[in-house]
Amino acid sequence: MQALPRDFYDRDTTRVARELLGKFLVHRLDGAERIGKIVEVEAYLGPHDLAAHTSKGLTPRTRVMFGPPGHVYVYMIYGMHHCMNVVTEADGTGAAVLLRALEPLSGLAGNASGPGRLCKAMGIDKNHYGHDLCSPTLFIAEDPTAGPVGIVERPRVGVDYAGEWAAKPLRFYIEGNPYISKK
């Protein structure tokens, strides 16, 4: 398997989010390979999106989101769960796609349904902040057998504080997939 090229990420965030569905997240760790199919994501569109971490501007925490596309933004929620985002669009944009759920394919250590469980199962933590997804150790790849998938659009989860942005249909998942995190 080969990592997707950087130009895959250097596009409209909503388009990247939809096209990540069905791709493989691969983590080569300690001589083993963990692979899951991406089945659920959420798009965060930049500083104007009040649900995005970048709505507070450029900070040490959000710096990687303003950097080049194709890098990893990892943060913690509730002081105990890591969440992985894929940085999208051009430098300075501040947009990313949150990976919410994986369908286990190989070597996953537990349930990968939900962003915190996804990171735990894949062995992803704060050490991966800023990681280049064009590397051979943690990357996203095409599924060579993939066909078209039905995509469901829903509001994002857990962003009620974001006013009108909370209701925007920026959560995408593969229709009928049993591994999505929320119905």
Secondary structure, DSSP 8 states (H G I E B T S, - for coil): -----HHHHSS-HHHHHHHHTT-EEEEEETTEEEEEEEEEEEEE--TTSTTSGGGG-S-TTTGGGGS-SSBEEEEEETTTEEEEEEEESSTT--EEEEEEEEEEEES--S--BSHHHHHHHHT--GGGTT-BTTSSSEEEE--TT-----EEEE--SS-GGGGGGGGS--EEEETT-TT-S--
